[in-house]
Amino acid sequence: MNTVVTTPTDLATELPPDAADVPTWLESALSVPREEGWVPSGGCDIRYFRWGNPENPPLLLMHGFLAHSRCFGFIAPFLAQHYHVVAFDLSGMGDSGVRDNYPDDVRADEVVDVARSTGLFDHSIKPIVIAHSYGGHVALTAMQDNHALFGGVIICDLMVLRPERLKEHFGSGKPLRSDTSRPNRVYPDYESAKARFVLSPPQPVSVPSLFDYMAYHSLKQVEGGWTWKFDTSVFQSDFGQSDRMMRQGQIIAETQGRKAIVYGEDSVLFDDDSADYIRECGAVDMPIVGIPGARHHLMLDEPIAFVSVLRTILAQWNAEPSSNV
């Protein structure tokens, strides 16, 4: 475990130079002291960040596809007031190392390895996983084989649609990337690289400086200019397997352990019908909470509301015995 302690966070390096109208709450959140470093998992160095007191109940935060752990960098400090919080970059994304391939079982091992290496399993209370989008897919995979290690999972706007809606959604779509061996393009300067940054699915955000922040930490400076941090081989992951996507509702219902879902009520990947579908699959006692006005990227749309919902679910779970874990 290679650890570097930053106390407090240097806003000059954390915020991009073009970030405008940065709200006070964001500056305060990013200034909260944190630990950062790398832990090994299957021969790959995994980048992590840690906030809060290890004596508090543990949380593990996981980002979505092609994203990075800093999407929780301004959420975690609010949770760290009462929890020991760790967020990490999945391999092939963010500042973590790369692999030859990224099967689901390797992803699941990363979840367990990061939790173990950062001491989340050392607490008498089992860690709760909070996972956004593709991170929810990875978290469910980890829970299927290791549910006894965790206190539950809060799935945040994972794509869940009835099979017929899913077929319609992908019917006219293009593959994410046709040639996974082609390296990422190098742009001559940061401005031209950032101009190519988009959210997927595309959407506006309520705090423009959060968009700037996410774009800045999605890029890295290399010889000749700037390029994306993600490894193109991640497009070969198991996530796109149609059989699993078609069974996502059943998988959620069948996965053991406490579960909850938080979604944006204006999301195109999860909506009220998705909630009904999951209930029909058998998850009749699982909290499913929609955030009004939020889209898929909850932390960019309604960050304070998102924090409030997470705090509420966590407080309720920690006040109850975990009878189904």
C-alpha positions as CSV (number, residue, x, y, z in Angstrom):
1,M,0.0,0.0,0.0
2,N,1.5,3.3,-1.2
3,T,0.1,6.3,0.6
4,V,0.5,10.0,0.2
5,V,-1.2,12.2,2.7
6,T,-2.5,15.6,1.5
7,T,-3.7,17.9,4.3
8,P,-5.5,20.0,3.3
9,T,-6.2,19.5,-0.4
10,D,-4.5,22.0,-2.6
11,L,-7.4,23.8,-4.5
12,A,-4.9,25.1,-7.0
13,T,-4.3,21.6,-8.3
14,E,-7.7,20.2,-7.5
15,L,-9.8,22.8,-9.4
16,P,-9.1,23.4,-13.1
17,P,-7.7,26.8,-14.1
18,D,-10.8,27.6,-16.1
19,A,-13.3,26.8,-13.3
20,A,-15.7,29.7,-12.9
21,D,-18.3,30.6,-10.3
22,V,-17.1,27.9,-7.9
23,P,-19.6,27.8,-5.0
24,T,-18.4,28.2,-1.5
25,W,-19.7,24.8,-0.5
26,L,-17.6,23.1,-3.3
27,E,-14.4,24.9,-2.2
28,S,-15.1,23.9,1.4
29,A,-15.8,20.2,0.4
30,L,-12.6,20.0,-1.7
31,S,-10.6,21.5,1.2
32,V,-11.4,18.7,3.6
33,P,-8.3,16.7,4.5
34,R,-8.0,13.4,2.7
35,E,-5.5,10.6,2.3
36,E,-4.6,9.3,-1.2
37,G,-2.5,6.6,-2.6
38,W,-2.5,3.2,-4.4
39,V,-3.3,-0.3,-3.3
40,P,-2.5,-3.5,-5.3
41,S,-5.1,-5.7,-6.8
42,G,-4.3,-8.6,-9.1
43,G,-1.0,-7.0,-10.1
44,C,-2.5,-3.6,-10.8
45,D,-2.1,-0.4,-8.8
46,I,-5.5,1.0,-7.8
47,R,-5.8,4.7,-7.0
48,Y,-7.8,5.5,-3.9
49,F,-8.8,8.5,-1.7
50,R,-9.8,8.3,1.9
51,W,-11.7,10.8,4.2
52,G,-12.8,10.7,7.8
53,N,-12.0,8.8,11.0
54,P,-11.4,5.0,10.6
55,E,-13.2,4.5,13.9
56,N,-16.4,5.5,12.2
57,P,-18.6,3.1,10.1
58,P,-17.0,2.4,6.7
59,L,-18.2,3.4,3.2
60,L,-16.8,2.5,-0.2
61,L,-17.7,4.7,-3.2
62,M,-17.5,3.6,-6.8
63,H,-17.8,5.7,-10.0
64,G,-19.3,5.0,-13.4
65,F,-17.9,3.9,-16.8
66,L,-15.0,6.0,-18.1
67,A,-15.3,8.2,-15.0
68,H,-13.1,8.4,-11.9
69,S,-13.4,8.6,-8.2
70,R,-13.4,12.4,-8.1
71,C,-17.0,12.3,-9.1
72,F,-17.4,11.6,-5.4
73,G,-14.6,14.0,-4.4
74,F,-17.1,16.7,-3.4
75,I,-19.7,14.2,-2.1
76,A,-17.4,12.2,0.2
77,P,-16.5,15.1,2.5
78,F,-20.2,15.5,3.5
79,L,-20.4,11.8,4.4
80,A,-17.0,11.8,6.2
81,Q,-18.4,13.8,9.0
82,H,-19.9,10.6,10.4
83,Y,-18.3,7.8,8.3
84,H,-14.9,6.5,7.2
85,V,-15.1,6.9,3.4
86,V,-13.0,5.5,0.6
87,A,-13.4,6.1,-3.1
88,F,-11.2,4.5,-5.8
89,D,-10.6,4.5,-9.6
90,L,-11.5,1.3,-11.3
91,S,-8.5,-0.2,-13.2
92,G,-8.2,1.3,-16.7
93,M,-9.9,4.5,-15.6
94,G,-8.8,7.6,-13.7
95,D,-5.4,7.3,-12.2
96,S,-5.4,3.6,-11.6
97,G,-3.2,1.2,-13.6
98,V,-4.2,-0.7,-16.7
99,R,-4.8,-4.4,-17.5
100,D,-4.9,-6.5,-20.6
101,N,-8.6,-7.1,-20.0
102,Y,-11.3,-6.2,-17.5
103,P,-13.6,-9.2,-16.8
104,D,-16.3,-8.9,-14.1
105,D,-14.5,-11.2,-11.7
106,V,-11.4,-9.0,-11.7
107,R,-13.5,-5.9,-11.1
108,A,-15.2,-7.7,-8.2
109,D,-11.7,-8.5,-6.7
110,E,-10.8,-4.8,-6.9
111,V,-13.8,-4.0,-4.7
112,V,-12.7,-6.5,-2.0
113,D,-9.0,-5.7,-2.3
114,V,-9.5,-2.0,-1.9
115,A,-11.8,-2.4,1.1
116,R,-9.4,-4.8,2.8
117,S,-6.2,-2.7,2.1
118,T,-7.8,0.5,3.4
119,G,-9.0,-1.1,6.5
120,L,-12.8,-1.0,5.8
121,F,-13.2,-4.6,6.9
122,D,-11.4,-3.9,10.3
123,H,-14.5,-2.2,11.7
124,S,-17.2,-4.1,13.6
125,I,-19.7,-2.6,11.2
126,K,-19.5,-4.0,7.6
127,P,-18.8,-1.4,4.9
128,I,-21.6,-0.1,2.8
129,V,-21.0,0.3,-1.0
130,I,-22.4,3.4,-2.8
131,A,-22.0,2.9,-6.5
132,H,-23.0,5.1,-9.5
133,S,-24.0,3.7,-12.9
134,Y,-21.5,1.1,-14.1
135,G,-20.1,1.0,-10.6
136,G,-23.4,-0.4,-9.6
137,H,-22.9,-3.3,-12.0
138,V,-19.5,-3.9,-10.5
139,A,-20.8,-3.7,-6.9
140,L,-23.6,-6.2,-7.6
141,T,-21.0,-8.6,-9.1
142,A,-18.9,-8.2,-5.9
143,M,-21.9,-8.7,-3.7
144,Q,-23.0,-11.9,-5.4
145,D,-19.9,-13.7,-4.3
146,N,-18.9,-11.7,-1.2
147,H,-22.2,-10.3,0.2
148,A,-21.2,-11.5,3.7
149,L,-18.4,-9.0,3.7
150,F,-20.6,-6.0,3.1
151,G,-23.3,-4.2,5.0
152,G,-25.3,-3.4,1.8
153,V,-25.2,-1.5,-1.5
154,I,-26.8,1.7,-2.6
155,I,-27.1,1.6,-6.4
156,C,-27.2,5.1,-8.0
157,D,-28.9,5.4,-11.4
158,L,-27.6,2.1,-12.8
159,M,-29.2,1.5,-16.2
160,V,-32.2,-0.8,-15.6
161,L,-34.9,-1.0,-18.3
162,R,-37.4,-3.8,-19.1
163,P,-35.9,-6.0,-21.9
164,E,-38.2,-4.6,-24.6
165,R,-37.3,-1.1,-23.6
166,L,-33.6,-2.0,-23.5
167,K,-33.8,-3.5,-27.0
168,E,-35.4,-0.3,-28.2
169,H,-32.8,1.9,-26.5
170,F,-29.9,0.1,-28.1
171,G,-31.7,-0.7,-31.4
172,S,-30.4,2.3,-33.3
173,G,-27.4,3.1,-31.2
174,K,-23.7,2.9,-32.3
175,P,-21.2,0.9,-30.3
176,L,-19.2,2.9,-27.8
177,R,-16.0,2.3,-29.7
178,S,-15.5,0.2,-32.8
179,D,-11.7,-0.3,-32.5
180,T,-10.5,-0.9,-28.9
181,S,-6.9,-1.2,-30.0
182,R,-6.8,2.4,-31.3
183,P,-5.1,4.7,-28.8
184,N,-6.8,7.7,-27.4
185,R,-6.4,10.9,-29.5
186,V,-3.8,13.4,-28.2
187,Y,-5.0,17.0,-28.4
188,P,-2.5,19.9,-28.7
189,D,-3.7,21.7,-25.6
190,Y,-6.0,21.4,-22.7
191,E,-8.7,23.7,-24.2
192,S,-9.1,21.6,-27.3
193,A,-9.2,18.4,-25.3
194,K,-11.8,19.7,-22.8
195,A,-13.9,20.8,-25.7
196,R,-14.4,17.1,-26.6
197,F,-15.5,16.2,-23.1
198,V,-19.2,15.1,-22.9
199,L,-21.3,13.4,-20.3
200,S,-22.9,10.1,-21.2
201,P,-25.8,10.3,-21.6
202,P,-25.5,14.0,-22.6
203,Q,-27.1,16.4,-20.1
204,P,-26.7,19.9,-18.6
205,V,-25.5,20.3,-15.1
206,S,-26.7,22.6,-12.3
207,V,-23.2,23.7,-11.2
208,P,-21.0,24.5,-14.2
209,S,-17.8,24.3,-12.2
210,L,-18.5,20.6,-11.5
211,F,-18.5,19.9,-15.2
212,D,-15.1,21.7,-15.5
213,Y,-13.9,19.7,-12.5
214,M,-14.9,16.3,-14.0
215,A,-13.4,17.2,-17.4
216,Y,-10.1,18.4,-15.9
217,H,-9.6,15.1,-14.0
218,S,-10.6,13.0,-17.0
219,L,-7.6,14.2,-18.9
220,K,-3.8,13.9,-18.5
221,Q,-0.9,15.7,-20.0
222,V,1.3,13.6,-22.2
223,E,4.0,14.2,-24.8
224,G,2.5,16.3,-27.5
225,G,-0.5,17.5,-25.6
226,W,-3.5,16.2,-23.6
227,T,-5.4,12.9,-23.8
228,W,-8.0,10.9,-21.9
229,K,-7.0,8.9,-18.8
230,F,-9.1,5.8,-19.6
231,D,-7.6,2.7,-21.3
232,T,-9.4,1.9,-24.6
233,S,-9.4,-1.8,-23.6
234,V,-12.1,-1.2,-21.1
235,F,-14.6,-1.2,-23.9
236,Q,-14.1,-5.0,-24.1
237,S,-15.4,-5.5,-20.5
238,D,-18.3,-7.9,-19.7
239,F,-20.7,-5.0,-19.0
240,G,-22.0,-4.9,-22.5
241,Q,-23.1,-8.6,-22.5
242,S,-26.7,-8.6,-23.6
243,D,-27.8,-11.5,-21.4
244,R,-26.7,-9.7,-18.2
245,M,-28.2,-6.4,-19.3
246,M,-31.5,-8.1,-20.0
247,R,-31.5,-9.6,-16.6
248,Q,-30.5,-6.6,-14.6
249,G,-33.8,-6.4,-12.7
250,Q,-33.6,-10.0,-11.7
251,I,-29.9,-9.7,-10.7
252,I,-30.8,-6.8,-8.4
253,A,-33.6,-8.7,-6.8
254,E,-31.6,-11.9,-6.4
255,T,-28.4,-10.4,-5.0
256,Q,-28.3,-11.1,-1.3
257,G,-27.8,-8.3,1.3
258,R,-29.4,-4.9,1.9
259,K,-30.0,-2.9,-1.2
260,A,-31.3,0.5,-2.0
261,I,-31.6,2.5,-5.3
262,V,-31.3,6.2,-5.7
263,Y,-32.0,7.7,-9.2
264,G,-32.7,10.9,-11.0
265,E,-36.3,11.4,-11.8
266,D,-35.3,12.9,-15.2
267,S,-32.8,10.1,-16.0
268,V,-33.1,8.3,-19.3
269,L,-31.5,5.1,-17.8
270,F,-33.7,4.6,-14.8
271,D,-37.2,5.9,-14.3
272,D,-40.5,5.1,-12.4
273,D,-41.1,2.1,-14.7
274,S,-37.7,0.8,-13.9
275,A,-38.7,0.9,-10.2
276,D,-41.9,-1.0,-11.0
277,Y,-40.0,-3.6,-13.1
278,I,-37.5,-4.3,-10.2
279,R,-40.5,-4.7,-7.8
280,E,-42.0,-7.2,-10.2
281,C,-38.7,-9.1,-10.3
282,G,-39.1,-9.6,-6.5
283,A,-37.4,-6.7,-4.8
284,V,-40.5,-5.6,-3.0
285,D,-38.9,-4.3,0.2
286,M,-36.0,-2.4,-1.2
287,P,-36.0,1.4,-0.9
288,I,-36.1,3.1,-4.3
289,V,-35.8,6.9,-4.1
290,G,-36.0,9.4,-6.9
291,I,-34.4,12.8,-6.8
292,P,-36.7,15.4,-8.5
293,G,-34.9,17.4,-11.2
294,A,-31.9,15.2,-11.3
295,R,-30.7,13.3,-14.4
296,H,-28.3,10.3,-14.6
297,H,-25.3,12.2,-13.2
298,L,-26.9,12.8,-9.8
299,M,-23.9,14.4,-8.2
300,L,-23.6,17.0,-10.9
301,D,-27.3,17.8,-11.0
302,E,-28.4,17.9,-7.4
303,P,-25.3,17.3,-5.3
304,I,-26.8,18.5,-2.0
305,A,-30.0,16.6,-2.5
306,F,-28.0,13.5,-3.4
307,V,-26.0,13.8,-0.2
308,S,-29.1,14.2,1.8
309,V,-30.7,11.0,0.4
310,L,-27.5,9.0,1.0
311,R,-27.3,10.3,4.6
312,T,-30.9,9.3,5.2
313,I,-30.5,5.7,3.9
314,L,-27.2,5.3,5.8
315,A,-28.7,6.6,9.0
316,Q,-31.6,4.2,8.8
317,W,-29.4,1.2,8.0
318,N,-27.0,1.9,10.8
319,A,-29.9,2.2,13.2
320,E,-31.2,-1.2,12.3
321,P,-29.7,-4.7,12.7
322,S,-28.5,-6.1,9.3
323,S,-30.7,-9.2,9.3
324,N,-30.4,-10.1,5.7
325,V,-26.6,-9.9,5.3
